[in-house]
Amino acid sequence: AGAPQWPQPDGRTKTSAAWLIEHAGIPKGFTLGAAAVSTKHTLALTNRGTATAKDLLSLATHVRAQVHQAFAITLVNEPVLVNCTL
């Protein structure tokens, strides 16, 4: 089964980022050092206590790369990043 899809009036189709992330092999609770995907919600990244902003950005970059590799879709982050990029 494929990802859920929602056609948009402009002809594009939205899909579930959480579905893409989980089906790209990144489960809830996945960790990269002290940064982790939340155990409750796939779209939330968490600090396990000692993660730096750089660690969280590394995790976000890894997640985005895995989704792109699996589906040829580039996730777009919703929070505005200040003085850093993915």
Secondary structure as UniProt FT lines:
FT   STRAND          5..7
FT   TURN            9..10
FT   STRAND          13..15
FT   HELIX           17..23
FT   TURN            24..25
FT   TURN            28..29
FT   STRAND          31..32
FT   TURN            33..34
FT   STRAND          35..37
FT   TURN            42..43
FT   STRAND          45..47
FT   HELIX           53..71
//
